Amino acid sequence: MLGSVSEAEDAVQSALASVWVARAKLDPERPPVAFLTTVTLNKCRDVLRRRKAARFFGFAGNDFDFDLAADQPDAEVVAADRQALERVQRAMERLPVRLREALVLVSMEGMSQREAAEVLGVTEKAIETRVYRARARLREKFDGF
């Protein structure tokens, strides 16, 4: 969702802290995964809003950090892979948040469409449509890639 390992870790920590503070409000009959995922997504949305505001006022640079494997190929391959990864990251950032959330939950987090629908508070059909549209937009960007 965020494209930055450190920002993602901060969002998860913030979400865990928020859930811990609100633990008395949790329903013991329901698994906490959906609630925790929702809180984490909200924290990611907060980061995205702050990032957008910072860009608007000219305070933001590209501070994404990407993990590379320890046994790296030659520098030319690493540079090409990094460029490709940055292109995908930029394309993901340009997706509307609703499409990006559905795509991340289903494709990257491995949730079923039903689980993602519960987390986002929409129908399964809405998740199916959002994932389809997100993939179609990415496919358009990387057709010749």
Buried (B, 14 or more C-beta within 10 A) or exposed (E): BBBBEEBBEBBBEBBBEBBEEEEEEEEEEEEEEBBBBBBBBEBBBEBBEEBEEEEEEEEEEEEBEEEEEEEEEEEEEEEEBEEEBBEBBEBBBEBEBBBBBBBBBBEEEEBEBEBBBBBBEBEBEBBBBBBEBBBEBBEEBEEEE
